[in-house]
């Protein structure tokens, strides 16, 4: 995945969708949004832990927290 910085946000453009933004990560507010999602009329998003749960295809909050702790221990 190629993310490009844009201010306090990182974005990924979808080359198959005319170069439109398909993923946006806001590092200031620790939020993310995916515009090709399956919920909310095609938009998924949420907190950092929501992103981990989405990425790991696991809706268990404790598992997501453990994954985050294992992969980014300096952030906790």
Order of alpha helices (4+ residues) and beta strands (2+ residues): beta-beta-beta-beta-beta-alpha-alpha
